[in-house]
Amino acid sequence: MTLSARLKIDRERTVGPIDPRIYGGFIEHLGRCIYGGIYDEGSPLADEHGFRTDVMEAVAGLHMPILRWPGGNFVSGYHWTDGIGPQDERPRRIELAWRQEESNRFGTDEFIQYCRAIGAEPSICVNMGTGTIDEAQNWVEYCNGTGNTYWANLRRQNGHEEPYNVRYWGLGNEMYGNWQIGATEDPHDYVKRAKEFAKVMLWIDPTIELVSCGLSGWQDWDSVVVAGLAKYIRYHSIHIYTGSDDFTENVLEPAMAEYAIEAAAAEIQRIRVQNDIKHDIKVAYDEWNVWYRTNSTTHLEERYTLSDALAVAAYLNGFVRQADHVAIANLAQLVNVIAPLFTSPDGMFTQAIYGPLALAGTHLQGTALDAWYDGPRIAANPDSPRPIMKRLAKLGDFPLVDAAASLQDDGKTVVLSLVNRSADETVAFTADFGDDSVAKVLGIDEVNGPDVMAINDFGAEGTVGVTSRESDATGREVTFDLAPHSHTVIRLALA
């Protein structure tokens, strides 16, 4: 059976510019994300700096413009001065967040060097758990200082004459949670402390941009934090992970991310108007992914399915649709730990979720379009035991084909990102351009696999992958078949 759906597109009906930073990443000192992941000293696959070259090559395909570090829960017990200076003299510490030992061989200088190698802007989250205002102040000075001062000179002494100019700084990580070392579960307590961190960090470098520690976007925590820190921040963070072993739930739950962004953006706007805040404050969705199977005892080495890949594609579509609100998003994480890349001492493979990430980072650029969907819809199950599904059930139903559209900077190339959330039905999908007309289909890329539970692995690297095809469709209306359980990216040149 084939279903039918339609997307009406007007290239003059725009949402706003798509910020490339929504395709950002995140690395934490957790499991094999850094050690044995991006950084593998002594490996024949590593360069002279210890960076895995096979990993860097795969990261390049994701086009990540920003990389967040060092946490995550790890940061609330991390003292950054442990990770600078001669590597063999750095202290080895007990790490409490993930119950590991930390060698500190990868620290601030190595992180900046890695960011430069992959072409990403560094984003540093400061320790507001066991950390002090002095530590945060000194970290900013070490990274960005230009004067004849102790910390700037120490950076020079460590071999880095020019300042790093780290622009993005997070004010702690998930400080609302009792799993966080030094948690401040009352938002007013967090605001009081974060305000002191913020003002001193900005005194050291007024050009930096601060990210407040948000929850889910619609909680009282978020309202209190934004109101208390609006004077200092440029971004408010959201952390929501989704995922289910039920296919329909899994591919539908990313709709909660879009709800969270809208809720946070509305509250931010209310507070800005009420308090006469002149500068913009955008959403930084600086941790997101599908995460529900693994726990800390397995170091979160998730093996992703095609189902998860479609959920990731739906997240990315949502970020594009919310282009006027979300400026930064960071996939958690980059390598091995709930990640698109998986390594061994001998090699690596790209997981199922890599395809949607690479396609979005490559093609979903420019300006988001406000396209209108007409077609089959699906509803969340109100009887599901999962709280996210219960909340989604209250929001109504959702398109069976999750769609996002962008207009490239040339003004005539439209990109459609389409997730067919049906496990077994093909959808005849029509793109209706009204007064415009398609002159040429530039390319069609499809992420798919033999079934929704298909995974990639060593020796089976391409079980879930990207295939390309062509089409000679032209005209005001063009129709394409979207295969069951697929993510399809279509590039179209308008006349």
N, C-alpha and C positions, 0 to 999 in steps of 0.2 A: 504494500500500500504506500502511496506517495501523498504526503500532505502538501499544502500550499501556504506560502507566506509572502508578504510584500513589505518592502521598506521604501518609504517616500523620502526623497533626498532633495534638498534645495541648497546649493552651495553658498547662497547668501544668508541662509539661516544658521548662524554660527553660535557656538557655546562660548568659545574662547580659545586662546592659544594652548596647545598641549605642551606642558613643561617637560622637557626631556628627563628631568630629575625624577619623574615617576617611574623610571626604569632603573632605579638605583639598587644597590646591594648592601649587604650587612655581613660582617664577619665578627665572630666572638671566640674567645678562648674557651672552647667547649669541644670535647671529643677530638676528632681529627679535622676540624674545620681549618685551623691554622697549621698546627704541626702535623705533617703528613698529608696536608691538603694543599694550601697555597704555598706553604713554606716547608721544605724538606731537605735540610742540610745533609750533604753527603750523598744524596741520590744522584744516580747518573742522569736522571730526568730534570735535575735542577740546574739553574745557571750559577754564575759565580757568586750571586747574592743569596742563594738558597731558594730562589723562587722556582716552583715547578713550571717549566716552559710549556708542557702540554696543557696544564690548567690555564695558563695565561692566554694561550691560543684560543681555547674554548671560551674564556671570559670575554675576549675581544669580540666574539660573535654576539654577545648579549648587549653591547653598546651601553654599558653602565656608566653614567656621567657622575655618579656620586657613590661613595662607599662609607658606610657607618662602622665605627669601631670604638672601644673594645668590647662593648656590651650594650644591652643584655645584662643579665643578672650578675655576670662576672665583674662588671665595672664597680659594683657597690662595695667590693672588697679590694679593689685594685689601686695600688699606689704607683703612679706612673714613673716615679723616679727609680723604681726597681728595674725598669726596662730601658734604661739609657746607659751610655758608657760602654766600655769593653765588654763584649758578651760573656767572656769566660769569668768575669768578675761580678756578674749580676747574681743576686740572691735567688735561690730556689725556694719557693714558698708553698705552703699548703693553701689550696684554693677551695673555699667553702661552698661557693654557689653550686658547683657541679661535682664536688668531692673528688678533686683531682690534685695533681702537683703541677705547679707552674714554673717553668724554667726561666721565663722572662727573656728568652733569647730573641723573641719577636716583640719589639716595643715601638715607641713613637717614631723613631727614625726609620725603622724598617717598614712601618705602616705607610709613612709618607712616601718612601721610595717605591713601595708597591703601587700606591695610587698613581704616582707619576708614570710607572711602567705600563699601567693599563688605561691611562688617560682619564682617571676619575678624580673628582674633587674629594678631599678628605672631610669627613664629618666625625667629630670626636664627642663622645658622651662623657661628662665628668662624673667623678665619684661623689655622690651626695649621701652615701651610706656611712662608710668609715672615713670618708674624705673630709678635708677642711677647706675653708675659703682660701687660705693661703696656698694649698695645693692647686686648686683650680686657677687661681691668679698666676701662679708660677708656670703652670702648664701653658697658659695662653702666652706668657712672656717668652717661654722657651721656644714655642712654635713661631710666634709672630714678632718678637721683639727686634728692634733695629738699633737700639741705643747701646751704650757702653755699660751694660748692666750684667749682673751675675748670671742670670738664666740665659739671656741672649748670648753672652760670651761662652757659656757652657755648651750651647748648641754649636757654636763655632769651633770650640775645642774638640767637640765630637765629630768634626769634619764637615759641618754644614754651614758655610759662611752666610748664605742668603736665607732670609726668613722664609718659613713655609707658607705663610699667609693662609692659615686655616680659617675658613670663613664661617663654617657651621659648627655650633657647639650646643650639645644637649644638656639640659639641667637635670641630670639624674635619669635613672631608668626605673620605671614601674614602682615608684616610691610608695604607691598606695597598697602594695601587696606584702603580706607577712612573709612571703618567700624571699623578700629582698632584705639583704643585710642593712640594718639601720632604717627600716621602713618608717615612714611618717604617715600613718593611716588616716589621720585627720588632714584634709586638704588645707585648712588654715595654717597648720603647722608647717606643711610643705611650702606654702607660699611665703611664710615669714622667713624661712631659711633660704629658699631659692632667690628671693628678692635680694638678699645680701650677697649671694654668689653672683647674681646677674650684674649688680651695679659695679662690683669690683672688677669683674671680667671685662665689662664695657669700659671701665676707666683705663684698664691696661690697653685695650684696643677697641675704640669706638666703632670700627668697621665690621666687627663680627656680628653674626646673626644667631640669635638664641632660639632654642626649641624648648618649650615647656613640656613637662611630663604629663601627658593626658592619659585617660582611661579608654572609654569606648566611644566618647563623643557626646553621649546623651546623659551622662551621670552627673550628679551634684558635684562630684570631684571636678569635672571639666569646667563647670560654670564658675566655681570658686577659684580655680587655678587661672583661668583666662582673665577673670575680673581682677585678680590680684597682681597678675604679671603683665597685663596688656601693655603697660608703658615700656617694658623691656624686651618683649619677645617679638619675633617675626613669624614664628610657626608654633602650632600646637599639635602635639603628637597623638596618634591613635594606635593602639595595638589590639587587633582582633585576628585570631586564627580560626579557621573553619575546617570541617572535614567529617566524613561519615563513610562507613562501609556500604551504605545504601546509595546506589548510583544517583538516583534522583535528588536525594538530600545533598549529596556531595556537590553536584553541579549547580544546585540552587542556592546553597548557603552563602556564596560570595555576594549575593544581593544584600546581605546584612552590612557588608563593607560600605556599599553605596548609601544605605540608610544612615550609617554612622557618620559618613562625610557630610551628608546634608544636615544632620542634626548638629554636628560640631560647627559647621559653617554658619548656620542660623544663629547659634548662640554667640559665636564670635562677632557676628555683625551687630547683634543686639547690644553687646557689651561695648563695642567700638563706638556706636552712636551714643549710647548712654553716657560714656565717659569721654567723649570727644577725642578719641584716639585717631590721629591723622594717618598713621602708616597702616599698610595692609598687614593682616595676620592670616596666613594660609594654613591649611591642614598639612601636616607631615605624617603620612601613614608609614611610620618608619620601622614597623615590623608587621609583616603579613606573610601568610603562606597557608597551604593545606597541611595540617598537623593534628593527627589524632591517634596514630597507631603506636608510636614509640614513646619510651620514657627515658629518664636519665640513666638507667642501668644499661641501656644499649647505646648510650651517647647519641641518641636521636638520629641514628643512621637509617633514615626512612628510605624505602624503596617505592618509588612513585609509579602509579598506574596511569593508563590512558584516562580513566575517570578523573584522577587528580589533575592531569594536564588540562582537561576541559574546564575544571574549576579555576585553575590558574589563569586560563584565557579569559574566563568570565570576570575575574578580579581586574585584569588589565583593561577590559572593555569598560568596566565601571569607572576606573580612574580616568579614562578618556572622556566618558560622558560627564564626569564631574570636573572637567578641566578648569572651570572657573573657580573651583574651591581648593583642589588638592595640587600642591606644588612639588611635593617630594613624596616618594614611596620607596621603601627599602625592602626587597625580598629577603626574608630570613630563612636560610642563610645561603652562602655561596658554594661551599664545597663540603661534601660528605654529611654534614649535619643538616637534616631537612633541606636538601640542596639539589640543584639541577646537575651538579657534577659529582662524580663518585670515583675515587682513586684507589689504587693499590700500589705497592712498591714498584710494580712493573708497568703500570699504565693507568688509563682512566676510560670511563664512558660517560656519555651524556644521558641523563635520566629522561623519562617521558615528558617532564615539565619543561625541558630545555626548549623544545620547538616553539611553543607559544611565546615564551620569553624572547627568543631570538627574532621571531617574526614581528612582534610588537616593537621591540627596540629598533629594528631596521626600518619598518614601514609605517607604523602608526605615529606619524610626526605631523607638524604643521598646526592646523586649526581643527578643533573638534566641531563636528556638525550635529545639529539637533534633528536627527532623522526620526521619522514616525513609523512605528511598526504596526502592521495589521496581519494577524495570523493566529495560529493555535497558541494557547497559553497553558501554563501549569500552575498548580496551587501547592503551597506548603501544607503538610499534614499537621493539623492542629493536635492530633493525638500522639505525635512523636514524643518520645521521652527527652529529646534534645531541646534545650531552652531556645536555641536560635530558631529552630523550626516553629516553635510555638509563637515566637515574636513575628516571624515572617508571615505566618498564617493570618495575623491581624492586619497585615499590610495589603492583602488582596492577592491577586494572581500575577504571574510573571510571564514574559514572552518565552515560548518554547525555543525560539532562536534568539539567543542573546547577541545583540548587534551593536557595534560601534562604527562610526564613520568619521573619516578625517579628510580635510582638504590640504594637499601639500602646498608648500610655499610658492610653487609656480602658478597657483590659482586655477589649475585645470586638471590636476591628477587627484582622483578620489580613491581612498583606500577603505575597504569594508572588512571588518573583522567579525566573523560570524561563527557562533558556537551552536551547533545542533544538539540540543540537550535531550533528544530522543535516543534511547538505546537501540531502537530497532526500526525506525521509520526514516525514509528519505524525505527531504523537504525540497519541493520545487520552489526556489526562492527568487523572487522578482525584485530587482532594484529599479524603482520608478524615479526618473530624474525630471519629470515635469517638462518645463520649457527647455531644459538642457538635453543633450544627446551624447551618448557614448560613441566616440570615434574608433576606439580600439581597446581591447582587453590586453593590458600589459603583462599580466601574469596571474596565475592562480596557484596558491600553495595550500596544501591540506595536511594537517596533523591528524593521524589516525593509526589504528592498529587492528589486529584481528578481533579483539573484544575489549570490553571496558576495563577488564582486570589485567590486560597485557602490560608487561614491564620490560624495560631494557636491562641487560646484565652483561657481564664479561662473556664474550662468545655469542651474545645475542643483542648486540648494540643497537640494531636498527629495527627491533620488533615494533616499537612505537617511533615513528619518524615523520619527516616532512617529504611529501611528494609534490611535484609540480606538474601542471598541465596547461594547455593553451585553450583559447576559445576565440571564435571569429564573430561573437555576438556584437551587434552594434544597435544604435537607435535609442529612443527615449526610455524604453523598457528593455531590460536584459534579464534573462532568467538562467539560473544555474541550479544544478542538483547538488544539494548538500547531503552527503552521505550520513547514515546514522553515526552517532557518537563521534562527531568530527569537529575540528576547528579549521575554518577556511578563511584565508586572507586573499582578497581579490583587489587587484590594482587596475584602475580604469582611467583612460585618458578621455576627457570630455572634448567635444568639438568646439 
